[in-house]
Every structure is written in structure tokens, then in C-alpha cells.
Amino acid sequence: MKIIYFMGKSASGKDTIYRKVKEKLNPSPKEIILYTTRPIRDHEENGREYFFVTDSEIAQMENEGKIIEKRVYHTVYGDWIYATADDGQFDDNSVYMTIGTLESYVPIRAHFGAETMIPVYLEVEDGLRLERAIARERTQKTAKYEEMCRRFLADEEDFSPENLQKAGITTSYKNRRFSVCLNTIKRAIKKQKKKN
């Protein structure tokens, strides 16, 4: 089993790069669908981006021993939980892809083993990230600028050089020119998939 794990600060282009990599890899990797209690956004679909669940549903999964990792974000709209569950979606012979955080990457690596993981850490200049984040919020029926700002600032701490080092993330991919970044990531993934 291999898990291609995309991560990066908000508005670093994770979703776009993720979709393109998934399209280009053959065979196409399976997606790991996370669970969240946050409200569904415009254009999202339950079971596609996330499984949108309640706090009590997460608690039940914890009681059943299915939760691999769980994070609680104290947002301006209340607490939002994100979790990865060993809910029957994993098997030993497949390649998986998901998008997560550095905080979620560490327990997943511990659960499945470092040799299973292919981390893809994306970086984008902060000014460009902020422009992208604002543009994305403007597409929502109700823009949540306060939460966007909270996430933007929290990312500085979450993805600090010290935290990246502790997580064993030694390579980053600069998402300045999309096609160059995409091709570099595809080559790195193919090389990593051949290991072990």
C-alpha cells in the first residue's frame, strides 16, 4: 500500500494539483475520504470531498476504534472536527491519495508506517495565497472572511520549519508555475511508488 499525501497552507493549490495528478496517474489512485463536522460548502458533495457528519457520529466512530486521527479547529463559527477513519476503505495492495494537514499526516504515518507514505508538500508565496483565498471566498454564497484570515494565520504556525522537520518533510514543491510543479510532482510520485 502507498498513500500519496498532499498538504500545504490554505490556498496553496492543493485541490487543483491533486485532481490533475489523479487524472494523470495510471492506474488512478483511490481517494481517502475524510470526515468533517464543518458545514458543507457551495459546490461540495457529501462523500466526494468529505463525509459531512455530526459530532455524535464522530464520537460513535471513536468508540468503535475506527478513528486514526482527529483534529478540532476552534473557528469563528464554532468547533469543526476533521478525522481520518479506518472504516473499510483501505487494503494492502492499493495506492491512495488524500489531502490533509501536517498535524494529520504524522498519526497516519504512525498508523500505516513511514514506508507507506509519499508526502507532497506544496508551497506558494504568501501574497499569492491570500489573493487566491479571497477569490475563493468571493465565489461562496456567504463569504467567511474571518475564518479565511484565521486559517491563513494558523498556517504559519502549523507549517513552521520546526513542525515540518519533526514530521520528516524534507522536500517541498513550489507551486509558482502550475505545469512545472505538476510534472515535478508526477515524476517524484512515480519514483516513490517504485520503492519497496
Order of alpha helices (4+ residues) and beta strands (2+ residues): beta-alpha-beta-beta-beta-alpha-beta-beta-beta-alpha-beta-alpha-alpha-alpha-beta-alpha
